[in-house]
């Protein structure tokens, strides 16, 4: 995938359609990081940038948090089972 500037992308977010597209054929770990990264873009897009960060800053934050979240999920499965439990 390429963006408007012809740069290669592994994923992209369509805020208006609330759709995330990712490149096919990625390693499963890379795929997960990209999905988390794009999800973070969606969240920021929904609430707006409360601190007025630039596109470059948002990209850096989504990259850092996407990679960190995947590590956290892997290292703390009991925590995530607790967080994802169904509340009745």
C-alpha positions in Angstrom: 0.0 0.0 0.0 1.1 3.6 -0.7 -0.1 6.8 0.9 -0.8 10.1 -0.9 2.9 10.9 -0.9 3.9 7.6 -2.4 5.3 6.2 0.8 5.0 2.5 1.6 2.4 1.7 4.3 1.8 -1.5 6.2 -1.6 -0.3 7.4 -4.0 2.6 7.1 -7.1 3.9 8.8 -10.2 5.3 7.2 -11.6 7.4 10.0 -14.9 8.2 8.2 -15.7 4.6 7.4 -14.0 3.3 10.7 -12.1 0.8 8.7 -8.5 -0.4 9.1 -6.7 -2.0 6.2 -3.4 -3.8 6.6 -0.9 -5.2 4.1 -1.3 -8.9 3.4 1.5 -11.4 3.9 3.0 -9.8 7.1 4.4 -11.9 9.9 1.6 -12.4 12.5 3.5 -10.4 15.1 4.0 -7.5 12.7 0.3 -7.8 11.7 -0.8 -7.5 15.3 1.4 -4.5 15.9 0.0 -2.8 12.8 -3.6 -3.5 13.9 -2.9 -2.0 17.3 -1.1 0.9 15.8 -4.0 1.7 13.4 -6.5 1.2 16.3 -4.7 3.9 18.2 -5.1 6.2 15.2 -8.8 5.4 15.2 -9.1 6.3 18.9 -7.2 9.5 18.5 -9.3 10.4 15.5 -12.5 9.8 17.5 -11.5 12.1 20.4 -9.4 14.5 18.5 -5.9 15.4 19.5 -6.3 17.0 22.9 -2.8 18.4 22.8 -2.7 19.4 19.2 0.0 16.9 18.2 1.4 16.9 14.7 0.9 14.0 12.3 4.5 13.0 12.9 4.0 13.0 16.7 0.8 11.0 16.4 2.6 8.4 14.2 5.5 8.1 16.7 3.0 7.7 19.7 1.0 5.0 17.8 4.1 3.1 16.9 5.5 3.2 20.5 2.1 2.3 22.1 1.2 -0.4 19.5 4.5 -2.3 20.1 4.2 -1.8 23.9 0.6 -3.0 24.0 1.4 -6.2 22.2 4.3 -6.9 24.6 2.0 -6.2 27.5 -0.7 -8.5 26.2 1.9 -11.3 25.8 3.6 -10.8 29.1 0.4 -10.4 31.2 -2.3 -12.8 29.9 -4.1 -13.1 33.2 -4.5 -9.3 33.3 -6.0 -9.3 29.8 -8.3 -12.2 30.6 -9.5 -10.2 33.6 -10.0 -7.1 31.5 -11.9 -9.0 28.8 -14.1 -11.0 31.1 -17.7 -10.6 30.5 -19.5 -8.5 33.1 -23.1 -9.6 33.7 
